[in-house]
C-alpha cells in the first residue's frame, strides 16, 4: 500500500531521497562546546573545561535500532572544520572521537562549522555556532542548596550546565551527555531551557564556578549521508560565573 502511494506521487524521487536518509545506517551524534574568557582570577584547574573548547563525536551503526550503544563505529576518520580549517578528532574509546583546545581546536561564535566523517564516503553535518547565553545567578548560596538556571526567552534548543569546585578543580555537577543514547535524548527531546542543579553540587562551603551554555542543534537540512532521524550536532559556549557557597 505504501509503495503504491509512493509510486503514484509526483515527487517520488524526493521521497526516495528522504527514505534513504531515514534508513541510512550511519548515526552521528556530536557536541561542540566553547568556553568564554573566564572572569579575572578564575582558574578551572584540572576540570574537564580547564582545557577550553571541546568536541566529542559518537558514531554508531543503525542497522539494528535496538541498542545503538552496542553498535559503535571505530573505523572512521573524523574532522571538525571551523571557518574552513580542519581539526582531527582522535579515537578515545569504542565509537568515540574527541579533541580539545590543547589539540588546537578553536571556538568562536557565528563560525561556519562542518563535522565530516569519512567512512565508505563522506558524511557531514553543518551549522553556525551560537554565542554564549546571558545568565543571572546569585553571588552566593548556602551549602547544600540547589540552584535553578533558566535561559527562557533566549534562542536556544537546550541548556547545558557544569559546576566546578575551585579549591581542587573537581567537577561536582555536569549535565553533558556521556554516551550516544543520552546525547540522542538531549538533541531529540523537546528541550527545556531550565535546569535545577542539585544541592549535592554545593555540598561543601567554598568558591565554585558555575558554567552555563545555551545549545543549538544543527538543521537536518544541513546533514548529508547520515541517518537524519537519529543523528545530530549540537553546539554552545559555556559562560562561567563565580559562586560563593557559605
Order of alpha helices (4+ residues) and beta strands (2+ residues): alpha-alpha-beta-beta-beta-beta-beta-beta-beta-beta-beta-beta-beta-alpha-beta-beta-beta-beta
